[in-house]
Amino acid sequence: MLSPSSLKQEFLKKWVMGLQVCNNSEKEMSIMERKKAIKLSADVAMASARTASTSWSRALIANASKNNESNFIVDNILGNDSQKIKKASILSLSHNKIVLRSKKILKKSHRIRRVKKIAPQVVLASSIAKRLVKKRTQVLKRLVPGGESMDDFSLIEETLDYIVSLRAQVDVMRCLAYATEHLNSK
Amino acid sequence: MFRLQNKNYTSIKDSPEVEAFEGNELNSVFSLPPQGSSPEISGLNGFEMNYGLSRTTSYPAAAISEVAVTATAVTEAKQRDSSVLPEKMSFKERKADKSHNLKAVAEEEDCKEKRIRGCTEQGESKITEQNSNSDNDSKNTSNNNNNKRETSADTSKENSKVSEVQKPDYIHVRARRGQATDSHSLAERISIVVDGTKFVQYICEIVHVRREKISERTKYLQDLVPGCNKITGKAGMLDEIINYVQSLQRQVEVENIFLSMKLAAVNPTLDFNIDNFVVTEVFSACTSNFPIEVSSEIANPAYLQFNPLQQVVSCSGLEMGINAPDMALRRTISAPVSSPETFLDSSCFNTVSIPYLNNQ
């Protein structure tokens, strides 16, 4: 894992690049459009700052490169080997989709078998706890980009990574906001 | 004794879940005294088997009919057992009666073997679902055991001494079995079936390493997420993590909006014409005392750009002057509470429309 300061540097570098691209491409923007562009470039910058080694960043890049406009930004931020990274991320995404589908099928069949086999049982405390954990895991999977196709172990790892980079992102953004505020007041 | 055994066995047949496990137990029971078919061992085994199986007696027995079918065999076996059991008392007495008992023992062995085979087969059929790797091994071991038993049925004289020696070994296995029932991991179940200790160790190691890794990660997470180290239990921890991630995402969102407003205020046209040298300077500043130095670095060139701008900028600057503290307040208050997009839409309109009217 990168140290937080170097992660911030990397993120800021890429983000500024992305913002420049945004600025060059379109002259007039409403606030919402601007917000969207900033968010997109920040996401992609964050993902590429993690060098696309984690699956959440890959999912982010793949999602961003679906859209035509955002694809341009992604290309610019990722730089030289953008095609390679993009291809890999999209491939992994499609792979994840397949995994997801097979999991669904498995679950379905399992459910059917279960209904046949097991009569209604006494609800135990342990089973309740298990269900609680399962529910929360699913919520977490929805929160972390690309989390739908992770198992528990990798989910924890990815969440760790994601939290670190989100923190870095918030820090950098706050700094920039502070800077602009400072600038405004002058 | 034998009736109980039979009954148990049939009841096991009815309960599919227990079946595999008990089958395994049987297998392990018989596998350990490898030469074991002396009268004493057979008696002992039968006894212990009963003990092992007696846990399952509570299952609803449609077994009675089947017991009736095997009733004749049972009564015979019972008689024989009554003659076998007292023999355990002393070694000399047994020697005297051995010639008399040999036939009975052989018969017992036969019917037992049949049952054991059934058990192991059932056990195997379950295990194949669980682990295909262990399948072959278990088959091998069970076959070996059967063979051993068959061959040793003929040479029961030699083994009467050995049986007493192997008693502690048997107890050792029972302890292992107890452990296995405590923790529900698959690996430890397999350990019952597969006698090869290397394989068991290997799997245990894998499980252990995985657990260690997960606990390590969770520890990291607890360090990372504030207020998470007090909570024990997976669900509470996950709750905390979810909350934290959500709040972070909202923070990012709010910062985004805040920034977009600010940047719009600074200059709509020249937004990011910050030159590369500024960027590099920012990077150098990033490492030490991040917020203040960045602001000073950015401020100078951008301020210069700020001057030549016309009405639009001044107008929007006024707006921002009015609304910036308000926004800041909102940001601090509502960041973790509600979804920022909704309130921001409305607040955007406010900032855009009303002050503008005021200015005019």
Interface residues (C-beta under 8 A of the other chain):
Chain A: S5 K8 Q9 L12 K13 V16 L19 Q20 C22 N23 K27 E28 M29 I31 M32 R34 K35 I38 K39 A42 A129 L132 V133 R136 T137 V139 L140 L143 V144 D152 F153 I156 E157 T159 L160 Y162 I163 V164 L166 R167 Q169 V170 D171 M173 R174 C175 L176 A177 Y178 A179 T180 E181 H182 L183 N184 K186
Chain B: R210 K213 I214 R217 T218 Y220 L221 L224 V225 G233 K234 A235 L238 D239 I241 I242 Y244 V245 Q246 L248 Q249 Q251 V252 E253 E255 N256 I257 F258 L259 S260 M261 K262 L263 A264 A265 V266 P268 T269 D271 F272 N273 I274 V279 V282 F283 C286 T287 F290 P291 V294 S295 S296 I298 A299 A302 Y303 F306 G317 M320 G321 A324 C348 V352
